[in-house]
Amino acid sequence: MVPKKVFFTKGVGVHKDKLQSFELALRAAGIAKFNLVNVSSILPPGVEIVHRDDGVPLLNPGQIVYCVLARNATDEPNRLVAAAIGTAVPSEGESYGYISEHTSFGQTKEVAGEYAEDLAASMLASTLGIKFDPEEDWDARKQMYRMSKRIVKSMNTTQTGHGDKKGKWTTVIAAAVFVEAENGEENTEDGSLF
């Protein structure tokens, strides 16, 4: 099974119960009605990146759906939490890319997002044999990656939230969600979706 499409989404949920706050974050992200299976960090060669509004309708309620999921939660009032997905896409269509997940406390959306994006781009750069100094700041490395013409783009999807003032659980998620086939399209010879 090699996914044909991927979409990115994020959400935040607040509830007195930790599990319920996670459910509400999944709802906000539009992916609560699927059975999510967390996978590691490879962006398949030639996968099409689609908008969430185009990707969700391709999935069926209850379907087992593979994703790279970043999840963080707090019940400390006002504590800043972040969940970020970073993505690096190679310029060569037959090469695979990378997706990274990052969670943190106290990092702004911009800092957490750039960190996740940097992780994905650095993993891809090392795979492609691009020499880089890991001590250089992200902006300098990002420029160098683009100048190599081997990494076509990098991006991040990041959700932050502040802990509820009354101590309810606040959960943030970010996800790269894989779509294996069009809704109703067969993926195997026996006619099943799996």
C-alpha positions as CSV (number, residue, x, y, z in Angstrom):
1,M,0.0,0.0,0.0
2,V,1.5,3.3,-1.2
3,P,-0.6,6.3,-0.5
4,K,-1.5,8.4,-3.6
5,K,-2.4,11.6,-1.7
6,V,-1.7,13.3,1.6
7,F,-3.3,16.2,3.3
8,F,-2.3,18.2,6.4
9,T,-4.6,19.3,9.2
10,K,-4.6,20.5,12.8
11,G,-6.9,21.1,15.7
12,V,-7.3,22.0,19.4
13,G,-9.7,20.6,21.9
14,V,-10.5,21.6,25.5
15,H,-12.4,19.3,28.0
16,K,-12.2,18.3,31.7
17,D,-11.2,14.8,30.5
18,K,-7.9,14.3,28.6
19,L,-9.3,11.7,26.2
20,Q,-12.3,14.0,25.4
21,S,-10.0,16.9,24.7
22,F,-8.1,14.7,22.2
23,E,-11.4,13.7,20.6
24,L,-12.4,17.4,20.3
25,A,-9.0,18.2,18.7
26,L,-9.5,15.4,16.2
27,R,-13.0,16.8,15.4
28,A,-11.5,20.3,14.9
29,A,-9.0,18.7,12.5
30,G,-11.8,16.9,10.6
31,I,-10.3,13.4,11.3
32,A,-12.3,12.1,14.3
33,K,-14.4,9.7,12.4
34,F,-11.4,7.5,11.2
35,N,-9.4,4.8,12.9
36,L,-6.0,6.5,12.9
37,V,-2.8,4.5,12.7
38,N,0.4,6.4,13.4
39,V,3.3,5.7,11.0
40,S,6.8,7.0,10.7
41,S,8.2,9.8,8.5
42,I,8.4,8.9,4.8
43,L,6.6,11.0,2.2
44,P,6.0,8.6,-0.7
45,P,7.5,9.4,-4.1
46,G,5.1,11.3,-6.3
47,V,2.4,11.6,-3.6
48,E,0.0,14.4,-4.4
49,I,-0.4,17.0,-1.6
50,V,-4.1,18.0,-1.5
51,H,-6.1,20.4,0.6
52,R,-7.9,19.0,3.7
53,D,-11.3,19.8,2.2
54,D,-10.4,17.6,-0.8
55,G,-8.8,14.8,1.2
56,V,-11.3,14.1,3.9
57,P,-14.2,13.2,1.5
58,L,-11.9,10.5,0.0
59,L,-12.1,8.6,3.2
60,N,-14.9,6.6,4.8
61,P,-16.1,6.8,8.4
62,G,-14.5,4.0,10.4
63,Q,-11.8,3.4,7.8
64,I,-8.3,2.6,9.0
65,V,-6.3,5.7,8.0
66,Y,-2.5,6.1,8.2
67,C,-1.1,9.3,9.4
68,V,1.9,11.0,11.0
69,L,0.5,12.6,14.1
70,A,2.0,15.1,16.6
71,R,0.0,15.4,19.8
72,N,0.5,17.4,22.9
73,A,-1.6,18.2,26.0
74,T,-1.7,20.1,29.2
75,D,-3.9,20.7,32.2
76,E,-1.8,23.5,33.5
77,P,-3.6,26.9,33.2
78,N,-2.1,29.2,30.5
79,R,0.8,26.7,29.6
80,L,1.6,27.1,25.9
81,V,1.6,23.7,24.1
82,A,2.5,23.0,20.4
83,A,2.2,20.1,18.0
84,A,3.8,20.5,14.6
85,I,4.3,18.5,11.4
86,G,7.2,19.4,9.1
87,T,7.5,18.3,5.5
88,A,10.3,18.3,3.0
89,V,9.6,17.4,-0.7
90,P,12.4,16.4,-3.0
91,S,12.6,17.9,-6.5
92,E,13.1,14.5,-8.1
93,G,9.7,12.8,-8.4
94,E,11.0,9.3,-7.9
95,S,12.7,10.2,-4.6
96,Y,10.9,10.1,-1.3
97,G,10.5,13.0,1.1
98,Y,10.3,13.3,4.9
99,I,7.7,14.2,7.4
100,S,8.6,15.0,11.0
101,E,6.6,15.5,14.1
102,H,7.5,17.8,16.9
103,T,5.8,18.6,20.2
104,S,6.8,21.2,22.8
105,F,5.9,23.4,25.7
106,G,6.5,27.2,25.6
107,Q,7.3,27.5,21.9
108,T,5.3,29.8,19.7
109,K,3.6,28.6,16.6
110,E,6.5,30.0,14.4
111,V,9.3,28.5,16.5
112,A,7.7,25.0,16.8
113,G,6.7,25.0,13.1
114,E,10.2,26.0,11.9
115,Y,11.7,23.4,14.2
116,A,9.6,20.7,12.6
117,E,10.3,21.9,9.1
118,D,14.0,22.0,9.8
119,L,13.9,18.4,11.1
120,A,12.2,17.2,7.9
121,A,14.5,19.1,5.6
122,S,17.6,18.0,7.5
123,M,16.6,14.4,7.3
124,L,15.9,14.7,3.5
125,A,19.2,16.6,3.0
126,S,21.2,13.9,4.7
127,T,19.5,11.2,2.6
128,L,20.2,13.1,-0.6
129,G,23.9,13.7,0.4
130,I,23.6,17.5,0.7
131,K,26.3,18.7,2.9
132,F,25.2,21.1,5.6
133,D,26.3,22.5,9.0
134,P,23.7,21.5,11.6
135,E,24.9,24.5,13.7
136,E,23.8,27.0,11.1
137,D,20.5,28.7,11.7
138,W,17.4,27.4,9.9
139,D,17.1,30.3,7.5
140,A,20.7,29.8,6.2
141,R,20.2,26.1,5.7
142,K,16.8,26.5,4.1
143,Q,18.4,28.8,1.5
144,M,21.2,26.4,0.9
145,Y,18.7,23.5,0.5
146,R,16.7,25.4,-2.1
147,M,19.9,26.5,-3.9
148,S,20.9,22.8,-4.3
149,K,17.7,22.4,-6.4
150,R,17.3,18.9,-4.8
151,I,14.7,20.0,-2.2
152,V,11.8,21.7,-3.9
153,K,9.9,22.8,-0.9
154,S,9.5,22.5,2.9
155,M,6.6,23.5,5.0
156,N,4.9,23.0,8.3
157,T,1.5,22.6,9.8
158,T,1.4,23.7,13.5
159,Q,-1.2,24.0,16.2
160,T,-0.6,25.8,19.5
161,G,-2.9,26.4,22.4
162,H,-2.8,27.8,25.9
163,G,-3.9,25.6,28.8
164,D,-7.4,26.3,29.9
165,K,-7.6,28.9,32.7
166,K,-9.7,26.6,34.9
167,G,-7.4,23.6,34.5
168,K,-9.3,21.6,31.9
169,W,-7.2,19.5,29.5
170,T,-6.1,21.4,26.3
171,T,-4.9,19.1,23.5
172,V,-3.3,20.2,20.3
173,I,-2.7,18.0,17.2
174,A,-1.1,18.3,13.8
175,A,-1.2,15.5,11.2
176,A,-0.2,14.4,7.8
177,V,-3.0,12.1,6.7
178,F,-2.5,9.6,3.9
179,V,-5.1,8.7,1.3
180,E,-4.5,5.3,-0.4
181,A,-7.2,5.4,-3.0
182,E,-10.1,7.5,-4.2
183,N,-13.3,6.9,-2.2
184,G,-14.7,3.7,-3.6
185,E,-11.7,3.0,-5.8
186,E,-10.2,-0.5,-5.4
187,N,-6.7,-0.8,-4.1
188,T,-6.4,-4.6,-4.3
189,E,-7.4,-7.3,-6.8
190,D,-10.0,-8.8,-4.4
191,G,-12.0,-5.6,-4.4
192,S,-11.4,-4.6,-0.8
193,L,-9.9,-1.2,0.2
194,F,-7.2,-3.0,2.1
